[in-house]
Amino acid sequence: MKQAIVRLVVLVILLVNQTLITLGWNPLPFSEEQIYEAISSVATVAMAVWAWWKNNSVTKEAQKADVILREMKEANRNEN
């Protein structure tokens, strides 16, 4: 539900912006390069946070623990 609302709001903003541009008025005082840089920065930060947050098992011990955890979860699912 939240995603649908966000998509609708973004669509409305973009439609209003496009209409105003068509009428000869640019409501967003940013150049295309500035917009590209901002989107690129946000994407970089988002990916960095995602990579940091994601459980990345690097050591052999962590990989073994992941296997044990998966086996426990599977056994728990089979019991229910």
PyMOL CGO cylinders between C-alpha atoms (Angstrom):
from pymol import cmd
from pymol.cgo import CYLINDER

trace = [
    CYLINDER, 0.00, 0.00, 0.00, 2.79, 2.43, 0.91, 0.3, 1, 1, 1, 1, 1, 1,
    CYLINDER, 2.79, 2.43, 0.91, 4.61, 1.69, -2.34, 0.3, 1, 1, 1, 1, 1, 1,
    CYLINDER, 4.61, 1.69, -2.34, 1.50, 2.44, -4.36, 0.3, 1, 1, 1, 1, 1, 1,
    CYLINDER, 1.50, 2.44, -4.36, 1.04, 5.78, -2.60, 0.3, 1, 1, 1, 1, 1, 1,
    CYLINDER, 1.04, 5.78, -2.60, 4.69, 6.73, -3.14, 0.3, 1, 1, 1, 1, 1, 1,
    CYLINDER, 4.69, 6.73, -3.14, 4.45, 5.82, -6.83, 0.3, 1, 1, 1, 1, 1, 1,
    CYLINDER, 4.45, 5.82, -6.83, 1.26, 7.88, -7.18, 0.3, 1, 1, 1, 1, 1, 1,
    CYLINDER, 1.26, 7.88, -7.18, 2.79, 10.93, -5.47, 0.3, 1, 1, 1, 1, 1, 1,
    CYLINDER, 2.79, 10.93, -5.47, 5.93, 10.75, -7.61, 0.3, 1, 1, 1, 1, 1, 1,
    CYLINDER, 5.93, 10.75, -7.61, 3.82, 10.37, -10.75, 0.3, 1, 1, 1, 1, 1, 1,
    CYLINDER, 3.82, 10.37, -10.75, 1.71, 13.43, -9.85, 0.3, 1, 1, 1, 1, 1, 1,
    CYLINDER, 1.71, 13.43, -9.85, 4.84, 15.51, -9.17, 0.3, 1, 1, 1, 1, 1, 1,
    CYLINDER, 4.84, 15.51, -9.17, 6.36, 14.45, -12.48, 0.3, 1, 1, 1, 1, 1, 1,
    CYLINDER, 6.36, 14.45, -12.48, 3.14, 15.16, -14.39, 0.3, 1, 1, 1, 1, 1, 1,
    CYLINDER, 3.14, 15.16, -14.39, 2.83, 18.63, -12.86, 0.3, 1, 1, 1, 1, 1, 1,
    CYLINDER, 2.83, 18.63, -12.86, 6.49, 19.30, -13.61, 0.3, 1, 1, 1, 1, 1, 1,
    CYLINDER, 6.49, 19.30, -13.61, 6.14, 18.16, -17.23, 0.3, 1, 1, 1, 1, 1, 1,
    CYLINDER, 6.14, 18.16, -17.23, 3.02, 20.27, -17.70, 0.3, 1, 1, 1, 1, 1, 1,
    CYLINDER, 3.02, 20.27, -17.70, 4.77, 23.36, -16.36, 0.3, 1, 1, 1, 1, 1, 1,
    CYLINDER, 4.77, 23.36, -16.36, 7.79, 22.74, -18.60, 0.3, 1, 1, 1, 1, 1, 1,
    CYLINDER, 7.79, 22.74, -18.60, 5.45, 22.42, -21.59, 0.3, 1, 1, 1, 1, 1, 1,
    CYLINDER, 5.45, 22.42, -21.59, 3.93, 25.78, -20.65, 0.3, 1, 1, 1, 1, 1, 1,
    CYLINDER, 3.93, 25.78, -20.65, 7.41, 27.34, -20.68, 0.3, 1, 1, 1, 1, 1, 1,
    CYLINDER, 7.41, 27.34, -20.68, 8.20, 27.45, -16.98, 0.3, 1, 1, 1, 1, 1, 1,
    CYLINDER, 8.20, 27.45, -16.98, 10.84, 25.23, -15.37, 0.3, 1, 1, 1, 1, 1, 1,
    CYLINDER, 10.84, 25.23, -15.37, 9.78, 24.79, -11.73, 0.3, 1, 1, 1, 1, 1, 1,
    CYLINDER, 9.78, 24.79, -11.73, 12.87, 22.79, -10.75, 0.3, 1, 1, 1, 1, 1, 1,
    CYLINDER, 12.87, 22.79, -10.75, 15.90, 25.09, -10.67, 0.3, 1, 1, 1, 1, 1, 1,
    CYLINDER, 15.90, 25.09, -10.67, 18.39, 22.25, -11.26, 0.3, 1, 1, 1, 1, 1, 1,
    CYLINDER, 18.39, 22.25, -11.26, 20.43, 21.32, -14.28, 0.3, 1, 1, 1, 1, 1, 1,
    CYLINDER, 20.43, 21.32, -14.28, 20.35, 17.79, -15.64, 0.3, 1, 1, 1, 1, 1, 1,
    CYLINDER, 20.35, 17.79, -15.64, 23.93, 17.31, -14.44, 0.3, 1, 1, 1, 1, 1, 1,
    CYLINDER, 23.93, 17.31, -14.44, 23.00, 18.30, -10.88, 0.3, 1, 1, 1, 1, 1, 1,
    CYLINDER, 23.00, 18.30, -10.88, 20.05, 15.90, -10.90, 0.3, 1, 1, 1, 1, 1, 1,
    CYLINDER, 20.05, 15.90, -10.90, 22.28, 13.09, -12.24, 0.3, 1, 1, 1, 1, 1, 1,
    CYLINDER, 22.28, 13.09, -12.24, 24.89, 13.74, -9.54, 0.3, 1, 1, 1, 1, 1, 1,
    CYLINDER, 24.89, 13.74, -9.54, 22.24, 13.75, -6.80, 0.3, 1, 1, 1, 1, 1, 1,
    CYLINDER, 22.24, 13.75, -6.80, 20.66, 10.50, -7.99, 0.3, 1, 1, 1, 1, 1, 1,
    CYLINDER, 20.66, 10.50, -7.99, 24.08, 8.90, -8.35, 0.3, 1, 1, 1, 1, 1, 1,
    CYLINDER, 24.08, 8.90, -8.35, 25.02, 9.95, -4.81, 0.3, 1, 1, 1, 1, 1, 1,
    CYLINDER, 25.02, 9.95, -4.81, 21.77, 8.63, -3.35, 0.3, 1, 1, 1, 1, 1, 1,
    CYLINDER, 21.77, 8.63, -3.35, 22.19, 5.32, -5.20, 0.3, 1, 1, 1, 1, 1, 1,
    CYLINDER, 22.19, 5.32, -5.20, 25.77, 4.99, -3.95, 0.3, 1, 1, 1, 1, 1, 1,
    CYLINDER, 25.77, 4.99, -3.95, 24.78, 5.62, -0.35, 0.3, 1, 1, 1, 1, 1, 1,
    CYLINDER, 24.78, 5.62, -0.35, 21.83, 3.23, -0.62, 0.3, 1, 1, 1, 1, 1, 1,
    CYLINDER, 21.83, 3.23, -0.62, 24.01, 0.45, -2.00, 0.3, 1, 1, 1, 1, 1, 1,
    CYLINDER, 24.01, 0.45, -2.00, 26.67, 1.07, 0.65, 0.3, 1, 1, 1, 1, 1, 1,
    CYLINDER, 26.67, 1.07, 0.65, 24.08, 0.81, 3.43, 0.3, 1, 1, 1, 1, 1, 1,
    CYLINDER, 24.08, 0.81, 3.43, 22.56, -2.31, 1.86, 0.3, 1, 1, 1, 1, 1, 1,
    CYLINDER, 22.56, -2.31, 1.86, 25.98, -3.98, 1.50, 0.3, 1, 1, 1, 1, 1, 1,
    CYLINDER, 25.98, -3.98, 1.50, 26.85, -3.08, 5.09, 0.3, 1, 1, 1, 1, 1, 1,
    CYLINDER, 26.85, -3.08, 5.09, 23.49, -4.29, 6.44, 0.3, 1, 1, 1, 1, 1, 1,
    CYLINDER, 23.49, -4.29, 6.44, 23.42, -7.54, 4.49, 0.3, 1, 1, 1, 1, 1, 1,
    CYLINDER, 23.42, -7.54, 4.49, 24.80, -10.55, 6.32, 0.3, 1, 1, 1, 1, 1, 1,
    CYLINDER, 24.80, -10.55, 6.32, 28.00, -11.31, 4.42, 0.3, 1, 1, 1, 1, 1, 1,
    CYLINDER, 28.00, -11.31, 4.42, 29.62, -14.39, 5.90, 0.3, 1, 1, 1, 1, 1, 1,
    CYLINDER, 29.62, -14.39, 5.90, 33.27, -14.20, 4.96, 0.3, 1, 1, 1, 1, 1, 1,
    CYLINDER, 33.27, -14.20, 4.96, 35.04, -16.48, 7.44, 0.3, 1, 1, 1, 1, 1, 1,
    CYLINDER, 35.04, -16.48, 7.44, 34.76, -20.29, 7.42, 0.3, 1, 1, 1, 1, 1, 1,
    CYLINDER, 34.76, -20.29, 7.42, 33.17, -20.15, 10.89, 0.3, 1, 1, 1, 1, 1, 1,
    CYLINDER, 33.17, -20.15, 10.89, 30.50, -17.71, 9.75, 0.3, 1, 1, 1, 1, 1, 1,
    CYLINDER, 30.50, -17.71, 9.75, 29.74, -19.84, 6.69, 0.3, 1, 1, 1, 1, 1, 1,
    CYLINDER, 29.74, -19.84, 6.69, 29.37, -22.93, 8.90, 0.3, 1, 1, 1, 1, 1, 1,
    CYLINDER, 29.37, -22.93, 8.90, 27.07, -20.97, 11.22, 0.3, 1, 1, 1, 1, 1, 1,
    CYLINDER, 27.07, -20.97, 11.22, 24.93, -19.99, 8.22, 0.3, 1, 1, 1, 1, 1, 1,
    CYLINDER, 24.93, -19.99, 8.22, 24.60, -23.66, 7.21, 0.3, 1, 1, 1, 1, 1, 1,
    CYLINDER, 24.60, -23.66, 7.21, 23.59, -24.62, 10.75, 0.3, 1, 1, 1, 1, 1, 1,
    CYLINDER, 23.59, -24.62, 10.75, 21.08, -21.76, 10.90, 0.3, 1, 1, 1, 1, 1, 1,
    CYLINDER, 21.08, -21.76, 10.90, 19.52, -22.79, 7.56, 0.3, 1, 1, 1, 1, 1, 1,
    CYLINDER, 19.52, -22.79, 7.56, 19.25, -26.39, 8.76, 0.3, 1, 1, 1, 1, 1, 1,
    CYLINDER, 19.25, -26.39, 8.76, 17.59, -25.26, 11.99, 0.3, 1, 1, 1, 1, 1, 1,
    CYLINDER, 17.59, -25.26, 11.99, 15.13, -23.07, 10.11, 0.3, 1, 1, 1, 1, 1, 1,
    CYLINDER, 15.13, -23.07, 10.11, 14.31, -25.91, 7.72, 0.3, 1, 1, 1, 1, 1, 1,
    CYLINDER, 14.31, -25.91, 7.72, 13.79, -28.33, 10.63, 0.3, 1, 1, 1, 1, 1, 1,
    CYLINDER, 13.79, -28.33, 10.63, 11.52, -25.76, 12.31, 0.3, 1, 1, 1, 1, 1, 1,
    CYLINDER, 11.52, -25.76, 12.31, 9.45, -25.37, 9.12, 0.3, 1, 1, 1, 1, 1, 1,
    CYLINDER, 9.45, -25.37, 9.12, 9.07, -29.14, 8.82, 0.3, 1, 1, 1, 1, 1, 1,
    CYLINDER, 9.07, -29.14, 8.82, 7.82, -29.39, 12.42, 0.3, 1, 1, 1, 1, 1, 1,
    CYLINDER, 7.82, -29.39, 12.42, 5.03, -26.89, 11.78, 0.3, 1, 1, 1, 1, 1, 1,
]
cmd.load_cgo(trace, "trace")
